[in-house]
Amino acid sequence: MKKRDYEIDDKIIRTWSTFVPDEAITEVANTLRSKWINTGKKEKELRGKASRKWGFPYCVAVNSCTSALRASLAILNVKPGDEVISTPFTFIATNTVILEQGAKPVFADIKYDDLNINPKSIEKKITRRTKAIIVVHYSGNPCDLDEIREIGRKHNLPVIEDAAHSMGSMYKGKYIGATGDIVCFSLQVVKLITSGDGGLIATNNKDYYQKLKKIIWYGIDRDTKITNLLNPLPENFRGDVLGFKYNMNDIIATLASVGIDHFEEVATRRQIVGQRYREELADCPKIKLMKYYNDRKPNYQMFPIHVENRVRFAKYLLKHNIMLRINNRRNDIYPMFGGLRNDLPMTTRVDQDVVLLPMHADLTDKQISYIIQKVKDAVK
Ligand SMILES: Cc1ncc(COP(=O)(O)O)c(C=O)c1O
């Protein structure tokens, strides 16, 4: 596949798609006409809606999940010399933010069955330099949160959940983000809710919340700032915190806010697609589906499978106009992370046999049947 993503022609069934309800177009136009497009009432509305819908105790809005992760590490004072335990099987942003803080990512192994970090491996990697643990709910299938949080409690380590894939996923009857130290969501283009780019941080910790609100905008909490027309910076700006420029503006907040109103449409459609794949591919030879758990509900952000000879498989499907993706490579193949680790056996296996089937709300019933048939043909 040599073409750029945006050049892919319409007859190809894409791995992912973007959902922007028509209403969002009208609402963004209204925001644009309102003369206030900076961080303002739309951003506040979004935080309120997200908190009510998914039970976030406190919520901060930012311009991407990468910013959310970086800000989280910064308020935890992760710095050079520190180690952060993380997963090697993820989009690089989970781990580049650790490098940006000058710290070292220490990779724990993952579980073959669900691609999520293995709590047992986390515990083995803890040293006196460990400052935090980052986990990813891969493809929207929640991690073993109870075990991971117990390890965090035992060793006094905060757990950051990279929930870029997991808006609306559930763990033990609660939405991801309703519990937990710091939970970072992405609103990037292929997510269930998108604002083009954007992110949300949920936390159950008031101290983290207050620090996050400051660090995402030059050290100033926009909610409580006191403006004095004769002072270029707010009256209560003390210059005591070195902050970033990560705030979310009202244009993209409007997009995400309308997206929340339409969330069930997208989520339900993805459940239908996912359940059909799971039922109809369950007995397919040479394919292994992900393990899902009775006490968790995935949001089907992605649909990874294990498949033998994935290159041949991908080529076959592409020949039949179905686009597959190898979503992520193990991050330690990239030199910036300090070289390939040799103590991650499951990561090694997964890095050879995982592909993503198309998964998005635009897939028609006919397309789903076609994909299922071609997948079966490919492994015959
Ligand atoms: C696991 C994971 N973490 C972080 C990110 C970064 O998200 P964003 O593009 O919103 O910065 C992504 C991107 O999709 C991701 O897949």
Ligand as a Chemical Component Dictionary entry (heavy atoms), coordinates in Angstrom:
data_LIG
# 
_chem_comp.id                   LIG 
_chem_comp.type                 NON-POLYMER 
_chem_comp.pdbx_formal_charge   0 
_chem_comp.three_letter_code    LIG 
# 
loop_
_chem_comp_atom.comp_id 
_chem_comp_atom.atom_id 
_chem_comp_atom.alt_atom_id 
_chem_comp_atom.type_symbol 
_chem_comp_atom.charge 
_chem_comp_atom.model_Cartn_x 
_chem_comp_atom.model_Cartn_y 
_chem_comp_atom.model_Cartn_z 
_chem_comp_atom.pdbx_ordinal 
LIG C1 C1 C 0 -2.623 4.197  22.860 1  
LIG C2 C2 C 0 -2.536 5.612  22.384 2  
LIG N1 N1 N 0 -2.050 6.544  23.207 3  
LIG C3 C3 C 0 -1.964 7.835  22.853 4  
LIG C4 C4 C 0 -2.360 8.248  21.606 5  
LIG C5 C5 C 0 -2.222 9.682  21.229 6  
LIG O1 O1 O 0 -3.460 10.288 21.088 7  
LIG P1 P1 P 0 -3.580 11.750 20.434 8  
LIG O2 O2 O 0 -3.475 11.572 18.968 9  
LIG O3 O3 O 0 -4.927 12.243 20.873 10 
LIG O4 O4 O 0 -2.488 12.562 20.991 11 
LIG C6 C6 C 0 -2.872 7.315  20.705 12 
LIG C7 C7 C 0 -3.341 7.730  19.379 13 
LIG O5 O5 O 0 -4.281 7.255  18.874 14 
LIG C8 C8 C 0 -2.949 5.961  21.097 15 
LIG O6 O6 O 0 -3.400 5.015  20.262 16 
# 
loop_
_chem_comp_bond.comp_id 
_chem_comp_bond.atom_id_1 
_chem_comp_bond.atom_id_2 
_chem_comp_bond.value_order 
_chem_comp_bond.pdbx_ordinal 
LIG C1 C2 SING 1  
LIG C2 N1 SING 2  
LIG C2 C8 DOUB 3  
LIG N1 C3 DOUB 4  
LIG C3 C4 SING 5  
LIG C4 C5 SING 6  
LIG C4 C6 DOUB 7  
LIG C5 O1 SING 8  
LIG O1 P1 SING 9  
LIG P1 O2 DOUB 10 
LIG P1 O3 SING 11 
LIG P1 O4 SING 12 
LIG C6 C7 SING 13 
LIG C6 C8 SING 14 
LIG C7 O5 DOUB 15 
LIG C8 O6 SING 16 
# 
